[in-house]
Amino acid sequence: MSKRWYQENRRDPWRRQAKSKGYRSRSAFKLKQIHERFEIIRVGDAILDVGCHPGGWTQVSVEESGADGLVVGVDLKSTSPVEGASILQGDIGLIDTLERIEEILDGRQLNLVLSDISPKLTGRYDTDQSISLELSTMTLDVAMGMLVPGGTFVTKIFQGVGIEGLIEAARDRFSNVQRFAPLASRNSSSETYLVCRNRLPVPRQRARGLTANEQVQAHLTKVGVNVESETEEDTTEVVKGFRRFSKKDD
Ligand SMILES: C[S@@+](CC[C@H](N)C(=O)[O-])C[C@H]1O[C@@H](n2cnc3c(N)ncnc32)[C@H](O)[C@@H]1O
């Protein structure tokens, strides 16, 4: 047992508990705490777990939805099988991945879309936060194509520019939207979860005909982030999608 392993486990009770209870990640406790607070998983639910690797949330989803549940996990990374779930390797932003998910669902609509999706962190908070916003927004749009009316969507969010736009887009699609920081997240002050319950049968008037992505882009433009500008010689910031890349002046 390495000194580093020992120190990390001593400092992090969730990691220790995850190991002793057979969960693949400490994140499993974040979902358990979200579920304790909001009761988002019911027996027999059809659940999509986006960004499922290494599988902690998938394990909890299978436990809570029971033998009649249908759980699909998807991640860019290969994830070891979780008994009772179907696991796919793929990018949730690609049509091919969505088609594979739909094949498994075989005509069934989802009751719950979970997204603990997170980019490969660069360590630059602004960049990581804007990529995370883009991923969460994309997952909200995916959820809207697959969720049953009345269904639930949960996504991780990082506080920062544009988050209010995502929350507005969620409020246009669900009757109840709340932020929640599970205890197991509280060592990471910027990470919270957006819990969106009761998907509306149709989005509110101002969101009709718009994707969440289009709404968040409009919000970013309104707050002064030019999401469509091209690289220019004399700018220090280049924006693509929601992402802002630093560019050195020559
Ligand atoms: C924090 S981890 C999820 C941990 C998981 N909830 C658990 O309990 O084990 C975030 C995951 O999001 C995945 N991810 C990031 N971008 C993705 C994408 N475009 N499509 C699918 N998965 C993605 C990453 O590969 C990473 O494994």
The ligand as a MOL file (V3000), in Angstrom:
LIG
                    3D

  0  0  0     0  0            999 V3000
M  V30 BEGIN CTAB
M  V30 COUNTS 27 29 0 0 0
M  V30 BEGIN ATOM
M  V30 1 C -16.5020 12.4020 -13.1140 0
M  V30 2 S -16.4890 11.1430 -14.3250 0 CHG=1
M  V30 3 C -17.9540 10.2480 -13.9720 0
M  V30 4 C -17.8980 9.3980 -12.7310 0
M  V30 5 C -19.1160 8.4930 -12.6220 0
M  V30 6 N -20.3440 9.2450 -12.3920 0
M  V30 7 C -18.9920 7.4750 -11.5100 0
M  V30 8 O -19.7230 7.5480 -10.5470 0
M  V30 9 O -18.1690 6.5760 -11.6240 0 CHG=-1
M  V30 10 C -16.8970 12.0420 -15.7940 0
M  V30 11 C -16.8730 11.2200 -17.0690 0
M  V30 12 O -17.4150 11.9890 -18.1650 0
M  V30 13 C -16.8860 11.3980 -19.3440 0
M  V30 14 N -17.1160 12.2180 -20.5400 0
M  V30 15 C -16.5890 13.4270 -20.8280 0
M  V30 16 N -17.0130 13.8410 -22.0370 0
M  V30 17 C -17.8400 12.8820 -22.5270 0
M  V30 18 C -18.5870 12.7350 -23.7410 0
M  V30 19 N -18.5620 13.6760 -24.6930 0
M  V30 20 N -19.3320 11.6220 -23.9130 0
M  V30 21 C -19.3620 10.6610 -22.9530 0
M  V30 22 N -18.6670 10.7340 -21.7820 0
M  V30 23 C -17.9150 11.8340 -21.5720 0
M  V30 24 C -15.3980 11.2510 -18.9900 0
M  V30 25 O -14.7680 10.3150 -19.8360 0
M  V30 26 C -15.4610 10.8060 -17.5190 0
M  V30 27 O -15.2920 9.4210 -17.3850 0
M  V30 END ATOM
M  V30 BEGIN BOND
M  V30 1 1 1 2
M  V30 2 1 2 3
M  V30 3 1 2 10
M  V30 4 1 3 4
M  V30 5 1 4 5
M  V30 6 1 5 6
M  V30 7 1 5 7
M  V30 8 2 7 8
M  V30 9 1 7 9
M  V30 10 1 10 11
M  V30 11 1 11 12
M  V30 12 1 11 26
M  V30 13 1 12 13
M  V30 14 1 13 14
M  V30 15 1 13 24
M  V30 16 1 14 15
M  V30 17 1 14 23
M  V30 18 2 15 16
M  V30 19 1 16 17
M  V30 20 1 17 18
M  V30 21 2 17 23
M  V30 22 1 18 19
M  V30 23 2 18 20
M  V30 24 1 20 21
M  V30 25 2 21 22
M  V30 26 1 22 23
M  V30 27 1 24 25
M  V30 28 1 24 26
M  V30 29 1 26 27
M  V30 END BOND
M  V30 END CTAB
M  END
